[in-house]
Amino acid sequence: MSSIEVKSFSNADEVITSFPNAKIEAVNVGGQRVLKVTLQPGWKWSRDVKPAVGTESCEVTHLGVIVSGSVKAIHDDGTAVTYTAGDAYSIQPGHDGMVVGDDPAIVYEFAGTWGE
């Protein structure tokens, strides 16, 4: 028998607000965890997340879609990419990230964690 499961981020299974300038809402659907991440202007991984996780750079793979705003990812090797609303992205471990501009960035991620 087929199954359909729908969950709303307005009633998330988990909400994480322990990082400055960030709100992470998680739902578990279809056996997968999906995140809605809202990053405020001025958010920067190395300033807002690094102190909590204790690594030199983000050591998590991210796979997602950005629906508003812009984020710049800078790999440890110096490679930098800015992604904006409408872009799908995959970011490998060993990077820093920051919101670009004056608008919040909202992303949906299908792989990755946020300081957990």
Secondary structure, DSSP 4 states (H G I P E B T S, - for coil): --------GGG-SEEE--STTEEEEEEEETTEEEEEEEE-TT-BHHHHTHHHH--SSB---EEEEEEESEEEEEETTS-EEEEETT-EEEE-SSEEEEEESSS-EEEEEEE--S--
